[in-house]
Amino acid sequence: MSKKITLYTIGFTKKNAKQFFELIQKSGVNKVLDTRLNNVSQLAGFTKKDDLAFFLEKVAGVSYDHALKLAPTDDILKSYKKGEISWDIYANAYNDLIDKRHVEELFPADMLDGACLLCSEPTPHHCHRRLAAEFFKNHLGGGVEIVHL
């Protein structure tokens, strides 16, 4: 890959709408790829699927796509949230899952450039959005810069 691309990630928990949309606007993000399995929960507040797509377009001029192929399966996610599996086991299961889904073919470099992987976790450390970003970096070569907002 010759062109350097920037791939962003963001979690919405512990951010109000003002903080969230300002981070998106100031960063240069051009599209949000929602990596959540469930994006319609009442707990999602301003990030419910239809509301978020509307706000991103109107507030930041950014497009929205629910990238379900980047979401963990319900069983992997529930096992981790319930403490039945460790982070390392979860991370391995998630990486195996997106590898089997061939997400590098579904999300080519030109689609990822300027995209922001969204999920709910406030930080990227124990979040599948970081794992997905690192997966793309590994598959696309060193030309990917990952920026966690």
N, C-alpha and C positions, 0 to 999 in steps of 0.2 A: 504494500500500500504506500503510495507516494504522498498523498495529501494528509496532513495532520487534522484529526477531527477532535472536537471537544464533546464529551458526553457528561451530562450533569446528572446528579441525583438529588432528591429532596424527600423529606418526610414532613408530614403536616402536623403531627402531634406536637403539642407545646408551642405552636405558632398560631397567632391569630391571623385573620384574613389579611390585614394590612402588612404584617411581617412576611407572610407567605407570598403575596403578589408582588411586593417590592423586591424580594429576592429573585423571583422569576423575571421581573422587568429589568432589573439592573444587570443580570447575568449575561443576557444575550440568548437565552433559551428561545427556540422557535417552535417547539412542540413538546407536549407532555405525553409521555407514554405511561399510563396508569398500570402498574404491575400488581395491583391488589386483586385477590380472588373475589372479594366482596366489596363492591364500590357503591352500594346503594343503602348501606346501613344508616339509620338515623343518627348513630354516634359519629358519623363522618362529617356532620355539620356542613360547612361551606364546600366540602370536597365530595359531596354526593355526586355521582356520575353526571347527571344532566345539569345540575347547578354549576359544577366545576367547569364543564365544557363552556357554558354560557359566560361565566366570570373570566375564564382565561381569554376568551375571544374579545369580550368587551373591555376588560381592564388592561390586558397585556398584549392583545393582538397575537395570541399564541393558540395554535391548534391543539386538539385533544384526541387521544385514541386510547381505548381500553385494550391494553396489550396482554390479553389473558394468557397467551403462550409464555409470558414471563412470570406468571403467578405460580406459587407453589400449589400442590394439590391440597385438598382439604385435609386428608389424613396426615400428610407430612406436617402441615401447619398446626393442626390440633395436637399432634403428638409432642411437638416442641413447646407449644404454649402451655400444655398441661404438665410439662416437666418430665414426660415419659422418655424423651430422647435429649441428648446433649446438643449444644450448638454445633459441635464438630460433626455429629451424625446428621443433623438437619442440613448443614452446609453440603456435606457429601451427597445426601439424597437429592437436594435441590440442584446441585451441579449435574448430577447424573440425569435428572429429569429434563433440564433444558438442553443438555447434550443430545438426549434421545429425541427431543422435539426439533432438533436442528434449527434452533433459533437464529443462528448466524446466517442461515439462508432466508429466513423470514424478515430479518432486520439487517439489510445490507448497510455498509458504511455510510452511503449518502443519506440514508434514512435516519441514521443515528447522529449525524453531525448536527450539533445544536439541540439535540433532544435531551429531555430530562426524565429520568426514570423516577416515578413517584410511588411511594407507599406511605404507610402510617407511622412507622418507627421514627422517633425524633432524631436519632443519630444513625449513621450507616454501619456502625460496628457489628451489630448483631441483626442485620437486615438483609433480606434477599436482594434488594436493589443493588447493594454493593457487590454481591456475588455475581449478579447479572452483568454489571458494568465491568467487572474484572474478567468475566467469561468473554465478553466482546473484545476487551483489550488483548487477551491472549489469542483469540481467533483472528483478529485484524492486525496483529503485530504492534510494534512499538509506537505507531502513529496515533494512538488514542490517549488523550489526556482526560482523566476523570476528575471532575470538580464536584465535591459534595457541598450543596448549599445549606 
